[in-house]
Amino acid sequence: MKSIRTKLKLNNKQKTLMAQHAGYSRWCYNWGLSLWNAAYVDGYKPSPRKLREVFTNHTKPLYPWMKNLSSKVYQYAFINLGEAFKRFFQGLGKYPRFKKKGKSDSFTIDNCGKPIELNGWSHKLPFIGIVKTYEPIEATTQKITISRQAGDWYLLRNAVRPYE
């Protein structure tokens, strides 16, 4: 098992969609961190699961633009926040900070438990659609992280199993 990063070949519409998903992930992470801090000050013990429940039931309905984006994005944003706090409490990292636009923009998606098959130069990603890469890929993965660095978008394949 290994992770490999590949540059994506995107048109302007796809770049906009990627930026919207990355912004959604950042917004949810920052919202979760803010709520986590407030709950902790009030004496509660927050968790990623509780944050997701509050967000899904009370906050998400207030923002209609969120319906146009993948719900997996906010779920992974809260999982990442929980992992950041876990590392902090274990003494392995600093206290989680708010994310800034344009700095390490990324988001993670999966296919609702089904494997995502990457074959050749064009790939069908859940909710994103067909994207092309600059190099052919032959792999199966459970989740994909897409990130922007220096204006280019990259696909990070997590838990990759090459075809046999």
DSSP file with accessible surface (Angstrom, degrees, kcal/mol):
  #  RESIDUE AA STRUCTURE BP1 BP2  ACC     N-H-->O    O-->H-N    N-H-->O    O-->H-N    TCO  KAPPA ALPHA  PHI   PSI    X-CA   Y-CA   Z-CA
    1    1 A M              0   0  171      0, 0.0     2,-0.3     0, 0.0   160,-0.1   0.000 360.0 360.0 360.0 131.4    0.0    0.0    0.0
    2    2 A K  E     -A  160   0A 132    158,-0.6   158,-1.4   155,-0.0     2,-0.4  -0.966 360.0-120.3-154.1 167.9    1.3    3.4   -1.0
    3    3 A S  E     -     0   0A  67     -2,-0.3     2,-0.4   156,-0.1   155,-0.2  -0.934  24.3-172.2-115.8 138.8    0.2    6.9   -2.0
    4    4 A I  E     -A  157   0A  58    153,-0.8   153,-2.1    -2,-0.4     2,-0.4  -0.991  14.7-140.2-132.4 140.2    1.1    8.5   -5.3
    5    5 A R  E     -A  156   0A 110     -2,-0.4     2,-0.4   151,-0.2   151,-0.2  -0.836  20.3-177.9-103.5 133.8    0.5   12.1   -6.4
    6    6 A T  E     -A  155   0A   2    149,-2.3   149,-3.3    -2,-0.4     2,-0.2  -0.995  26.8-119.4-133.6 136.9   -0.5   12.8  -10.0
    7    7 A K  E     -A  154   0A  67     -2,-0.4   127,-1.5   147,-0.2     2,-0.3  -0.502  28.9-135.4 -75.5 138.2   -1.1   16.2  -11.7
    8    8 A L  E     -D  133   0B   8    145,-2.8     2,-0.8    -2,-0.2   145,-0.4  -0.727   1.1-141.3 -95.8 145.3   -4.7   16.7  -13.1
    9    9 A K  E     +D  132   0B  95    123,-3.2   123,-1.0    -2,-0.3     2,-0.3  -0.897  38.1 173.2-103.9 102.1   -5.4   18.2  -16.5
   10   10 A L        -     0   0   24     -2,-0.8     2,-0.1   121,-0.1   121,-0.1  -0.858  29.5-136.7-118.2 149.6   -8.5   20.3  -15.9
   11   11 A N     >  -     0   0   88     -2,-0.3     4,-2.4     1,-0.1     5,-0.2  -0.389  43.7 -93.9 -88.9 176.9  -10.6   22.8  -17.8
   12   12 A N  H  > S+     0   0  124      1,-0.2     4,-2.2     2,-0.2     5,-0.2   0.874 125.0  52.9 -62.9 -37.9  -11.8   26.1  -16.2
   13   13 A K  H  > S+     0   0  177      1,-0.2     4,-2.1     2,-0.2    -1,-0.2   0.923 111.2  46.8 -63.8 -41.8  -15.1   24.7  -15.1
   14   14 A Q  H  > S+     0   0   38      2,-0.2     4,-2.6     1,-0.2    -2,-0.2   0.892 109.7  53.4 -67.8 -38.5  -13.4   21.7  -13.4
   15   15 A K  H  X S+     0   0   87     -4,-2.4     4,-2.4     2,-0.2    -1,-0.2   0.907 109.3  49.5 -62.0 -40.3  -10.9   24.1  -11.7
   16   16 A T  H  X S+     0   0   78     -4,-2.2     4,-2.4     2,-0.2    -2,-0.2   0.923 110.5  49.7 -63.8 -43.7  -13.8   26.1  -10.4
   17   17 A L  H  X S+     0   0   41     -4,-2.1     4,-2.3     2,-0.2    -2,-0.2   0.909 111.2  49.4 -62.2 -41.6  -15.5   23.0   -9.0
   18   18 A M  H  X S+     0   0    0     -4,-2.6     4,-2.6     1,-0.2    -1,-0.2   0.927 111.0  49.6 -62.4 -44.2  -12.3   21.9   -7.3
   19   19 A A  H  X S+     0   0   35     -4,-2.4     4,-2.5     1,-0.2    -2,-0.2   0.889 109.9  51.6 -63.9 -38.4  -11.8   25.3   -5.7
   20   20 A Q  H  X S+     0   0  100     -4,-2.4     4,-2.4     2,-0.2    -1,-0.2   0.922 111.3  46.9 -64.1 -43.5  -15.5   25.2   -4.5
   21   21 A H  H  X S+     0   0    0     -4,-2.3     4,-2.5     2,-0.2    -2,-0.2   0.908 112.5  49.4 -65.2 -41.1  -14.9   21.8   -2.9
   22   22 A A  H  X S+     0   0    2     -4,-2.6     4,-2.5     2,-0.2    84,-0.3   0.909 112.2  48.7 -64.3 -40.1  -11.6   22.9   -1.3
   23   23 A G  H  X S+     0   0   15     -4,-2.5     4,-2.9     2,-0.2    -2,-0.2   0.886 109.9  51.9 -65.5 -38.4  -13.4   26.1    0.0
   24   24 A Y  H  X S+     0   0    1     -4,-2.4     4,-2.5     2,-0.2     5,-0.2   0.930 110.5  48.3 -62.1 -44.8  -16.2   23.9    1.4
   25   25 A S  H  X S+     0   0    4     -4,-2.5     4,-2.5     2,-0.2    -2,-0.2   0.934 113.7  46.4 -62.0 -45.0  -13.7   21.7    3.2
   26   26 A R  H  X S+     0   0   45     -4,-2.5     4,-2.8     2,-0.2    73,-0.3   0.927 111.9  51.2 -64.0 -43.1  -11.9   24.7    4.7
   27   27 A W  H  X S+     0   0   78     -4,-2.9     4,-2.6     1,-0.2    -2,-0.2   0.927 113.1  45.2 -60.4 -45.8  -15.2   26.4    5.7
   28   28 A C  H  X S+     0   0    0     -4,-2.5     4,-2.9     2,-0.2    -1,-0.2   0.904 112.5  50.8 -66.7 -40.9  -16.4   23.2    7.5
   29   29 A Y  H  X S+     0   0   19     -4,-2.5     4,-2.7    -5,-0.2    -2,-0.2   0.946 114.1  44.2 -61.1 -47.8  -13.0   22.6    9.2
   30   30 A N  H  X S+     0   0   34     -4,-2.8     4,-2.4     2,-0.2    -2,-0.2   0.891 113.5  50.6 -66.0 -38.9  -12.9   26.2   10.5
   31   31 A W  H  X S+     0   0   51     -4,-2.6     4,-2.5    -5,-0.3    -1,-0.2   0.933 112.6  47.3 -62.2 -44.9  -16.6   26.0   11.5
   32   32 A G  H  X S+     0   0    0     -4,-2.9     4,-2.8     2,-0.2    -2,-0.2   0.903 111.4  50.0 -63.8 -41.5  -15.8   22.7   13.4
   33   33 A L  H  X S+     0   0    1     -4,-2.7     4,-2.6     2,-0.2    -1,-0.2   0.922 111.3  49.3 -64.3 -41.2  -12.7   24.2   15.1
   34   34 A S  H  X S+     0   0   65     -4,-2.4     4,-2.2     2,-0.2    -2,-0.2   0.934 114.5  44.1 -62.6 -46.1  -14.7   27.2   16.2
   35   35 A L  H  X S+     0   0   62     -4,-2.5     4,-2.8     2,-0.2     5,-0.2   0.890 112.1  53.6 -66.5 -39.3  -17.5   25.1   17.6
   36   36 A W  H  X S+     0   0   15     -4,-2.8     4,-2.5     2,-0.2    -2,-0.2   0.936 110.1  47.5 -59.9 -46.8  -15.0   22.7   19.2
   37   37 A N  H  X S+     0   0   42     -4,-2.6     4,-2.1     1,-0.2    -2,-0.2   0.921 113.7  47.1 -61.9 -44.1  -13.2   25.6   21.0
   38   38 A A  H  X S+     0   0   46     -4,-2.2     4,-1.8     1,-0.2    -2,-0.2   0.914 113.4  47.9 -65.4 -42.4  -16.5   27.1   22.2
   39   39 A A  H  <>S+     0   0   21     -4,-2.8     5,-2.7     2,-0.2     4,-0.2   0.904 110.8  51.4 -65.0 -40.7  -17.8   23.7   23.4
   40   40 A Y  H ><5S+     0   0  130     -4,-2.5     3,-1.3    -5,-0.2    -2,-0.2   0.912 108.8  50.7 -65.2 -38.9  -14.5   23.0   25.2
   41   41 A V  H 3<5S+     0   0  121     -4,-2.1    -1,-0.2     1,-0.3    -2,-0.2   0.878 108.3  53.6 -64.6 -36.1  -14.6   26.3   27.0
   42   42 A D  T 3<5S-     0   0  116     -4,-1.8    -1,-0.3    -5,-0.2    -2,-0.2   0.421 125.3-102.6 -80.7   1.1  -18.2   25.5   28.1
   43   43 A G  T < 5S+     0   0   68     -3,-1.3    -3,-0.2     1,-0.3     2,-0.2   0.560  78.3 129.9  93.9   7.8  -17.1   22.2   29.6
   44   44 A Y      < -     0   0  159     -5,-2.7    -1,-0.3    -6,-0.2    -2,-0.1  -0.588  56.9-130.2 -91.5 160.1  -18.3   19.8   26.9
   45   45 A K        -     0   0  171     -2,-0.2    -5,-0.1     2,-0.0    -9,-0.0  -0.858  30.3-159.0-110.0  96.1  -16.1   17.1   25.3
   46   46 A P        -     0   0   18      0, 0.0     3,-0.1     0, 0.0   -10,-0.0  -0.261  10.6-174.8 -72.9 161.5  -16.6   17.6   21.5
   47   47 A S     >  -     0   0   30      1,-0.1     4,-2.4     0, 0.0     5,-0.2  -0.971  39.6-108.7-147.5 160.3  -15.9   14.8   18.9
   48   48 A P  H  > S+     0   0   35      0, 0.0     4,-2.4     0, 0.0     5,-0.2   0.884 119.0  54.0 -59.8 -35.7  -15.9   14.7   15.1
   49   49 A R  H  > S+     0   0  127      2,-0.2     4,-2.2     1,-0.2     5,-0.2   0.931 109.3  46.8 -64.7 -44.3  -19.1   12.6   15.2
   50   50 A K  H  > S+     0   0   96      1,-0.2     4,-2.4     2,-0.2     5,-0.2   0.906 111.7  51.4 -64.9 -40.8  -21.0   15.2   17.3
   51   51 A L  H  X S+     0   0    6     -4,-2.4     4,-2.8     1,-0.2    -1,-0.2   0.926 109.5  50.2 -60.3 -44.3  -19.8   18.0   15.1
   52   52 A R  H  X S+     0   0   80     -4,-2.4     4,-2.9     1,-0.2     5,-0.2   0.906 110.4  50.1 -62.4 -41.2  -21.0   16.2   12.0
   53   53 A E  H  X S+     0   0   86     -4,-2.2     4,-2.3     2,-0.2     5,-0.3   0.934 113.1  45.1 -63.3 -46.0  -24.4   15.6   13.6
   54   54 A V  H  X>S+     0   0   58     -4,-2.4     4,-2.5     2,-0.2     5,-1.1   0.931 115.9  47.8 -63.6 -43.7  -24.8   19.3   14.6
   55   55 A F  I  X>S+     0   0    0     -4,-2.8     5,-3.2    -5,-0.2     4,-0.7   0.946 114.1  45.5 -62.5 -49.2  -23.6   20.4   11.2
   56   56 A T  I  <5S+     0   0   52     -4,-2.9    -1,-0.2    -5,-0.2    -2,-0.2   0.904 122.5  34.9 -62.7 -42.7  -25.9   18.1    9.2
   57   57 A N  I  <5S+     0   0  105     -4,-2.3    -1,-0.2    -5,-0.2    -2,-0.2   0.784 134.1  15.2 -86.7 -28.7  -29.0   18.8   11.3
   58   58 A H  I  <5S+     0   0  126     -4,-2.5    -3,-0.2    -5,-0.3     4,-0.2   0.761 127.2  33.9-119.3 -36.5  -28.7   22.5   12.1
   59   59 A T  I ><<S+     0   0   16     -5,-1.1     3,-1.6    -4,-0.7     4,-0.5   0.903 106.8  58.7 -94.4 -46.4  -26.1   24.3   10.1
   60   60 A K  G > <S+     0   0   43     -5,-3.2     3,-1.7     1,-0.3     6,-0.2   0.874  99.7  58.9 -56.9 -39.8  -26.1   22.7    6.6
   61   61 A P  G 3  S+     0   0   83      0, 0.0    -1,-0.3     0, 0.0    -2,-0.1   0.764  98.7  61.6 -62.7 -19.4  -29.8   23.5    5.9
   62   62 A L  G <  S+     0   0  126     -3,-1.6    -2,-0.2     1,-0.2    -3,-0.1   0.646  99.8  58.2 -78.9 -14.2  -29.1   27.2    6.4
   63   63 A Y    X   -     0   0   82     -3,-1.7     3,-1.6    -4,-0.5     4,-0.3  -0.838  60.9-175.6-121.7  95.1  -26.6   27.3    3.5
   64   64 A P  G >  S+     0   0   88      0, 0.0     3,-1.5     0, 0.0     4,-0.3   0.787  78.7  70.3 -63.7 -25.4  -28.3   26.2    0.2
   65   65 A W  G >  S+     0   0  103      1,-0.3     3,-1.1     2,-0.2     4,-0.1   0.772  86.2  68.8 -64.4 -20.8  -25.0   26.4   -1.8
   66   66 A M  G X  S+     0   0    0     -3,-1.6     3,-1.4     1,-0.2    -1,-0.3   0.742  84.5  69.8 -70.8 -21.1  -23.8   23.3    0.1
   67   67 A K  G <  S+     0   0  155     -3,-1.5    -1,-0.2    -4,-0.3    -2,-0.2   0.747  91.9  59.7 -67.2 -23.4  -26.3   21.2   -1.7
   68   68 A N  G <  S+     0   0  120     -3,-1.1     2,-0.3    -4,-0.3    -1,-0.3   0.482 100.7  67.2 -82.9  -3.5  -24.3   21.6   -4.9
   69   69 A L  S <  S-     0   0   12     -3,-1.4     2,-0.1    -4,-0.1    58,-0.1  -0.809  96.8 -84.6-119.7 160.1  -21.2   20.0   -3.4
   70   70 A S    >>  -     0   0    9     -2,-0.3     3,-1.0     1,-0.1     4,-0.6  -0.362  24.9-145.7 -65.2 133.0  -20.3   16.5   -2.2
   71   71 A S  H 3> S+     0   0   47      1,-0.2     4,-1.4     2,-0.2     3,-0.2   0.707  95.3  71.9 -72.0 -18.1  -21.3   15.7    1.3
   72   72 A K  H 3> S+     0   0   39      1,-0.2     4,-2.4     2,-0.2    -1,-0.2   0.819  86.7  66.5 -64.9 -27.9  -18.2   13.6    1.7
   73   73 A V  H <> S+     0   0    0     -3,-1.0     4,-1.8     1,-0.2    35,-0.2   0.939 103.5  41.4 -61.6 -48.5  -16.1   16.7    1.8
   74   74 A Y  H  X S+     0   0   10     -4,-0.6     4,-2.1     2,-0.2    -1,-0.2   0.869 111.5  56.8 -71.5 -31.6  -17.5   18.0    5.1
   75   75 A Q  H  X S+     0   0   47     -4,-1.4     4,-1.9     1,-0.2    -1,-0.2   0.942 110.6  43.5 -63.0 -44.2  -17.4   14.5    6.6
   76   76 A Y  H  X S+     0   0   29     -4,-2.4     4,-2.8    32,-0.3    -1,-0.2   0.827 107.8  60.1 -71.3 -28.7  -13.7   14.2    5.9
   77   77 A A  H  X S+     0   0    1     -4,-1.8     4,-2.0    -5,-0.2    -1,-0.2   0.934 109.0  43.5 -61.9 -42.6  -13.1   17.8    7.1
   78   78 A F  H  X S+     0   0    0     -4,-2.1     4,-2.5     2,-0.2    -2,-0.2   0.873 112.2  52.8 -71.9 -34.8  -14.5   16.8   10.5
   79   79 A I  H  X S+     0   0   68     -4,-1.9     4,-2.4     2,-0.2    -2,-0.2   0.939 110.3  48.6 -62.9 -44.1  -12.5   13.5   10.5
   80   80 A N  H  X S+     0   0   57     -4,-2.8     4,-2.2     1,-0.2    -2,-0.2   0.888 110.4  51.0 -64.1 -37.8   -9.3   15.6    9.7
   81   81 A L  H  X S+     0   0    0     -4,-2.0     4,-2.3     2,-0.2    -1,-0.2   0.927 109.7  50.1 -64.2 -43.7  -10.1   18.0   12.6
   82   82 A G  H  X S+     0   0   10     -4,-2.5     4,-2.3     1,-0.2    -2,-0.2   0.902 110.5  50.0 -60.5 -40.3  -10.6   15.0   15.0
   83   83 A E  H  X S+     0   0   81     -4,-2.4     4,-2.5     2,-0.2    -1,-0.2   0.881 108.2  53.6 -65.8 -37.5   -7.2   13.6   13.9
   84   84 A A  H  X S+     0   0   10     -4,-2.2     4,-2.1     2,-0.2    -2,-0.2   0.921 111.5  44.9 -63.7 -42.3   -5.5   17.0   14.4
   85   85 A F  H  X S+     0   0    2     -4,-2.3     4,-2.8     2,-0.2     5,-0.2   0.886 110.4  55.0 -68.9 -36.4   -6.9   17.1   18.0
   86   86 A K  H  X S+     0   0  107     -4,-2.3     4,-1.6     1,-0.2    -2,-0.2   0.940 109.8  46.2 -60.7 -45.8   -5.9   13.5   18.6
   87   87 A R  H  <>S+     0   0  118     -4,-2.5     5,-2.8     1,-0.2     6,-0.9   0.897 112.4  51.9 -64.0 -38.4   -2.3   14.3   17.6
   88   88 A F  H ><5S+     0   0   68     -4,-2.1     3,-1.4     4,-0.2    -2,-0.2   0.945 110.0  46.8 -63.4 -47.4   -2.4   17.4   19.8
   89   89 A F  H 3<5S+     0   0  113     -4,-2.8    -1,-0.2     1,-0.3    -2,-0.2   0.774 110.6  53.6 -68.8 -23.2   -3.6   15.5   22.9
   90   90 A Q  T 3<5S-     0   0  118     -4,-1.6    -1,-0.3    -5,-0.2    -2,-0.2   0.487 116.8-115.3 -85.6  -3.3   -0.9   12.8   22.2
   91   91 A G  T < 5S+     0   0   66     -3,-1.4    -3,-0.2    -4,-0.4    -2,-0.1   0.660  86.7 114.5  79.4  17.1    1.7   15.5   22.2
   92   92 A L  S   <S+     0   0  126     -5,-2.8     2,-0.3    -6,-0.2    -4,-0.2   0.484  77.2  14.2 -97.5  -6.3    2.6   14.8   18.5
   93   93 A G  S    S-     0   0   35     -6,-0.9    -2,-0.2    -5,-0.2     2,-0.1  -0.963  80.6 -88.7-157.5 173.0    1.4   18.1   17.1
   94   94 A K        -     0   0  160     -2,-0.3    -6,-0.1     1,-0.2     3,-0.1  -0.351  61.0 -74.5 -82.2 169.3    0.4   21.7   17.9
   95   95 A Y        -     0   0   90      1,-0.1    -1,-0.2    -7,-0.1   -10,-0.1  -0.399  65.1 -94.8 -62.2 135.6   -3.1   22.9   18.6
   96   96 A P        -     0   0   12      0, 0.0     2,-0.3     0, 0.0    -1,-0.1  -0.243  43.8-153.2 -57.5 140.4   -5.1   22.9   15.4
   97   97 A R        -     0   0  171     -3,-0.1     2,-0.1     1,-0.1   -64,-0.1  -0.769  24.3 -92.2-111.9 161.0   -5.3   26.3   13.6
   98   98 A F        -     0   0  108     -2,-0.3     2,-0.2     1,-0.1    -1,-0.1  -0.432  45.1-117.8 -69.4 143.6   -7.8   27.8   11.3
   99   99 A K        -     0   0   67    -73,-0.3     2,-0.3    -2,-0.1    -1,-0.1  -0.585  23.3-142.5 -85.3 147.5   -7.2   27.2    7.6
  100  100 A K    >   -     0   0  144      3,-0.3     3,-1.6    -2,-0.2     2,-0.1  -0.849  24.3-100.8-111.6 146.7   -6.5   30.0    5.2
  101  101 A K  T 3  S+     0   0  168     -2,-0.3     3,-0.1     1,-0.2    -1,-0.0  -0.379 105.8  15.5 -64.0 135.1   -7.7   30.4    1.7
  102  102 A G  T 3  S+     0   0   57      1,-0.1     2,-0.6    -2,-0.1    -1,-0.2   0.361 100.5 104.3  85.0  -5.8   -5.0   29.5   -0.9
  103  103 A K  S <  S-     0   0  141     -3,-1.6    -3,-0.3     1,-0.2    -1,-0.1  -0.928 103.2 -22.5-114.2 110.4   -2.8   27.8    1.6
  104  104 A S  S    S-     0   0   96     -2,-0.6     2,-0.3    44,-0.2    -1,-0.2   0.915  80.8-169.2  58.1  46.4   -2.8   24.0    1.3
  105  105 A D        +     0   0    7     43,-0.4    43,-2.7    -3,-0.1     2,-0.3  -0.527  24.5 138.9 -65.5 126.6   -6.2   23.9   -0.4
  106  106 A S  E     -B  147   0A  32     -2,-0.3     2,-0.3   -84,-0.3    41,-0.2  -0.985  30.0-170.0-161.7 164.2   -7.4   20.3   -0.4
  107  107 A F  E     -B  146   0A   2     39,-2.0    39,-2.9    -2,-0.3     2,-0.4  -0.976  15.3-137.1-156.4 158.0  -10.4   18.0    0.0
  108  108 A T  E     +B  145   0A   9     -2,-0.3     2,-0.3    37,-0.2   -32,-0.3  -0.957  20.5 176.6-122.0 139.5  -11.1   14.3    0.3
  109  109 A I  E     -B  144   0A   1     35,-2.6    35,-2.8    -2,-0.4     2,-0.3  -0.937   4.8-173.2-134.5 158.1  -13.9   12.3   -1.3
  110  110 A D  E     -B  143   0A  25     -2,-0.3    33,-0.2    33,-0.2   -38,-0.1  -0.832  35.5-109.6-138.5-176.8  -14.8    8.6   -1.5
  111  111 A N  B >   -G  114   0C  51     31,-0.8     3,-1.9     3,-0.5    32,-0.1  -0.266  64.9 -88.8-113.2  42.9  -17.3    6.5   -3.3
  112  112 A C  T 3  S-     0   0   89      1,-0.3    30,-0.0    30,-0.1    -3,-0.0   0.884  92.6 -44.2  54.7  44.0  -19.6    5.5   -0.3
  113  113 A G  T 3  S+     0   0   58      1,-0.3    -1,-0.3    29,-0.3    30,-0.0   0.209 115.2 113.6  90.6 -17.7  -17.6    2.5    0.5
  114  114 A K  B <  S-G  111   0C 134     -3,-1.9    -3,-0.5     1,-0.1    -1,-0.3  -0.640  74.6-103.3 -85.1 147.6  -17.2    1.2   -3.0
  115  115 A P        -     0   0   57      0, 0.0     2,-0.6     0, 0.0    27,-0.2  -0.353  25.4-131.9 -68.6 148.9  -13.7    1.2   -4.5
  116  116 A I  E     -E  141   0B   4     25,-3.7    25,-2.4    27,-0.0     2,-0.5  -0.911  20.3-149.5-100.0 122.3  -12.7    3.9   -7.0
  117  117 A E  E     -E  140   0B 107     -2,-0.6     2,-0.6    23,-0.2     7,-0.4  -0.833   7.4-163.0 -99.3 126.7  -11.1    2.4  -10.1
  118  118 A L  E     +E  139   0B   0     21,-3.2    21,-2.3    -2,-0.5     2,-0.4  -0.943  16.6 172.3-109.5 114.1   -8.5    4.5  -11.9
  119  119 A N  E >   -E  138   0B  74     -2,-0.6     3,-0.5     3,-0.4    19,-0.2  -0.973  47.0 -40.2-129.3 118.6   -7.9    3.2  -15.4
  120  120 A G  E 3  S-E  137   0B  16     17,-1.4    17,-2.3    -2,-0.4    15,-0.1  -0.417 103.2 -33.0  77.9-140.8   -5.8    4.9  -18.1
  121  121 A W  E 3  S+     0   0B 140     15,-0.2    12,-2.1    -2,-0.1     2,-0.4   0.691 122.3  56.4 -97.0 -24.8   -5.7    8.6  -18.7
  122  122 A S  E <   -E  132   0B  55     -3,-0.5    -3,-0.4    10,-0.2     2,-0.4  -0.928  65.2-172.1-113.5 139.4   -9.4    9.6  -17.9
  123  123 A H  E     -E  131   0B   5      8,-3.0     8,-2.6    -2,-0.4     2,-0.8  -0.989  21.7-137.5-135.9 137.7  -11.0    8.8  -14.6
  124  124 A K  E     -E  130   0B 145     -7,-0.4     6,-0.2    -2,-0.4    -7,-0.2  -0.838  26.8-168.3 -94.8 110.6  -14.6    9.1  -13.2
  125  125 A L  E  >  -E  129   0B   1      4,-2.8     4,-2.4    -2,-0.8     3,-0.3  -0.786  32.8 -94.3 -99.9 142.9  -14.4   10.5   -9.7
  126  126 A P  T  4 S-     0   0   23      0, 0.0     2,-0.8     0, 0.0   -56,-0.1  -0.337 103.0 -11.3 -58.4 131.1  -17.5   10.5   -7.5
  127  127 A F  T  4 S+     0   0  114      1,-0.2   -16,-0.0   -58,-0.1   -57,-0.0   0.052 129.7  71.9  69.0 -24.3  -19.4   13.8   -7.7
  128  128 A I  T  4 S-     0   0   16     -2,-0.8     2,-0.3    -3,-0.3    -1,-0.2   0.881  87.5-151.6 -85.3 -42.1  -16.6   15.4   -9.7
  129  129 A G  E  <  - E   0 125B  23     -4,-2.4    -4,-2.8     2,-0.0     2,-0.4  -0.717  47.2  -4.8 103.9-155.7  -17.1   13.6  -12.9
  130  130 A I  E     + E   0 124B  93     -2,-0.3     2,-0.3    -6,-0.2    -6,-0.2  -0.615  64.0 174.9 -81.7 126.6  -14.5   12.8  -15.6
  131  131 A V  E     - E   0 123B   1     -8,-2.6    -8,-3.0    -2,-0.4     2,-0.3  -0.952  18.8-140.0-127.1 152.5  -11.0   14.2  -15.0
  132  132 A K  E     -DE   9 122B 113   -123,-1.0  -123,-3.2    -2,-0.3     2,-0.3  -0.809  10.7-153.4-111.2 153.0   -7.8   13.6  -17.1
  133  133 A T  E     -D    8   0B   1    -12,-2.1  -125,-0.2    -2,-0.3     4,-0.0  -0.808  25.0-124.1-119.6 163.5   -4.3   13.1  -15.8
  134  134 A Y  E    S+     0   0B 123   -127,-1.5  -126,-0.1    -2,-0.3   -13,-0.1   0.542  99.4  36.3 -82.4  -9.1   -0.9   13.8  -17.4
  135  135 A E  E    S-     0   0B  96   -128,-0.3     2,-0.1   -14,-0.1    -1,-0.1  -0.991  94.1-101.0-141.1 148.6    0.1   10.1  -16.9
  136  136 A P  E     -     0   0B  68      0, 0.0     2,-0.4     0, 0.0   -15,-0.2  -0.420  34.6-159.3 -71.3 146.7   -1.8    6.9  -17.1
  137  137 A I  E     - E   0 120B   7    -17,-2.3   -17,-1.4    -2,-0.1     2,-0.4  -0.988  15.3-175.7-127.3 136.4   -3.0    5.3  -13.8
  138  138 A E  E     + E   0 119B 105     -2,-0.4    25,-0.5   -19,-0.2     2,-0.3  -0.885  43.4 107.6-128.8  96.8   -3.9    1.7  -13.1
  139  139 A A  E     -FE 162 118B   3    -21,-2.3   -21,-3.2    -2,-0.4     2,-0.4  -0.988  55.0-132.3-162.3 164.1   -5.1    1.4   -9.5
  140  140 A T  E     +FE 161 117B  12     21,-1.4    21,-1.9    -2,-0.3     2,-0.3  -0.989  30.7 173.3-124.6 136.5   -8.0    0.9   -7.2
  141  141 A T  E     - E   0 116B   1    -25,-2.4   -25,-3.7    -2,-0.4    18,-0.1  -0.960  35.0-142.2-141.9 158.9   -8.5    3.1   -4.1
  142  142 A Q  S    S+     0   0   75     16,-0.7   -31,-0.8    -2,-0.3     2,-0.3   0.802  86.7  10.4 -90.1 -35.3  -11.0    3.7   -1.4
  143  143 A K  E     -BC 110 158A  75     15,-0.6    15,-1.3   -33,-0.2     2,-0.4  -0.973  62.8-149.1-145.1 158.7  -10.6    7.5   -1.1
  144  144 A I  E     -BC 109 157A   0    -35,-2.8   -35,-2.6    -2,-0.3     2,-0.5  -0.993   3.2-155.5-131.9 135.7   -9.0   10.3   -3.0
  145  145 A T  E     -BC 108 156A  23     11,-2.3    11,-3.4    -2,-0.4     2,-0.5  -0.945   9.5-163.0-109.4 131.0   -7.5   13.6   -1.8
  146  146 A I  E     +BC 107 155A   0    -39,-2.9   -39,-2.0    -2,-0.5     2,-0.3  -0.958  15.5 175.5-114.5 128.6   -7.3   16.4   -4.3
  147  147 A S  E     -BC 106 154A  21      7,-2.2     7,-3.1    -2,-0.5     2,-0.5  -0.928  24.8-133.4-133.8 158.3   -5.0   19.4   -3.5
  148  148 A R  E     + C   0 153A  74    -43,-2.7   -43,-0.4    -2,-0.3     2,-0.4  -0.947  24.8 170.3-113.6 130.9   -3.8   22.6   -5.1
  149  149 A Q  E >  S- C   0 152A  94      3,-2.6     3,-1.9    -2,-0.5   -46,-0.1  -0.988  71.5 -11.1-139.8 127.3   -0.2   23.6   -5.1
  150  150 A A  T 3  S-     0   0  104     -2,-0.4     3,-0.1     1,-0.3    -1,-0.1   0.849 128.6 -54.4  54.8  37.3    1.3   26.5   -7.1
  151  151 A G  T 3  S+     0   0   51      1,-0.2     2,-0.3     0, 0.0    -1,-0.3   0.369 117.0 105.8  84.2  -6.0   -2.0   26.8   -9.0
  152  152 A D  E <   - C   0 149A  56     -3,-1.9    -3,-2.6  -143,-0.0     2,-0.4  -0.829  64.6-131.2-108.7 148.7   -2.1   23.2  -10.2
  153  153 A W  E     - C   0 148A   8   -145,-0.4  -145,-2.8    -2,-0.3     2,-0.3  -0.800  22.6-166.5-100.7 138.4   -4.4   20.5   -8.9
  154  154 A Y  E     -AC   7 147A  41     -7,-3.1    -7,-2.2    -2,-0.4     2,-0.5  -0.935  15.6-138.3-126.3 148.0   -3.1   17.1   -7.9
  155  155 A L  E     -AC   6 146A   1   -149,-3.3  -149,-2.3    -2,-0.3     2,-0.6  -0.912  14.3-162.0-105.2 124.1   -4.8   13.8   -7.2
  156  156 A L  E     -AC   5 145A  51    -11,-3.4   -11,-2.3    -2,-0.5     2,-0.7  -0.951   8.8-151.1-108.2 116.7   -3.4   11.8   -4.2
  157  157 A R  E     -AC   4 144A  16   -153,-2.1  -153,-0.8    -2,-0.6     3,-0.4  -0.809  13.4-159.6 -91.4 116.2   -4.4    8.2   -4.3
  158  158 A N  E     + C   0 143A  23    -15,-1.3   -16,-0.7    -2,-0.7   -15,-0.6  -0.710  68.1   6.2 -95.0 145.9   -4.7    6.8   -0.7
  159  159 A A  E    S-     0   0A  44     -2,-0.3     2,-0.3     1,-0.2   -17,-0.3   0.949  86.9-169.5  51.2  56.8   -4.5    3.1    0.1
  160  160 A V  E     -A    2   0A   8   -158,-1.4  -158,-0.6    -3,-0.4   -19,-0.2  -0.593  19.1-171.6 -85.2 135.8   -3.7    2.2   -3.5
  161  161 A R  E     -F  140   0B 112    -21,-1.9   -21,-1.4    -2,-0.3     3,-0.1  -0.966  20.3-139.9-121.5 111.2   -3.7   -1.4   -4.7
  162  162 A P  E     -F  139   0B  82      0, 0.0   -23,-0.2     0, 0.0     2,-0.0  -0.343  33.4 -92.9 -64.7 154.5   -2.3   -1.8   -8.2
  163  163 A Y              0   0   89    -25,-0.5   -25,-0.0     1,-0.1     0, 0.0  -0.352 360.0 360.0 -64.7 147.1   -4.1   -4.3  -10.5
  164  164 A E              0   0  229     -3,-0.1    -1,-0.1    -2,-0.0    -3,-0.0  -0.599 360.0 360.0-103.4 360.0   -2.7   -7.8  -10.5
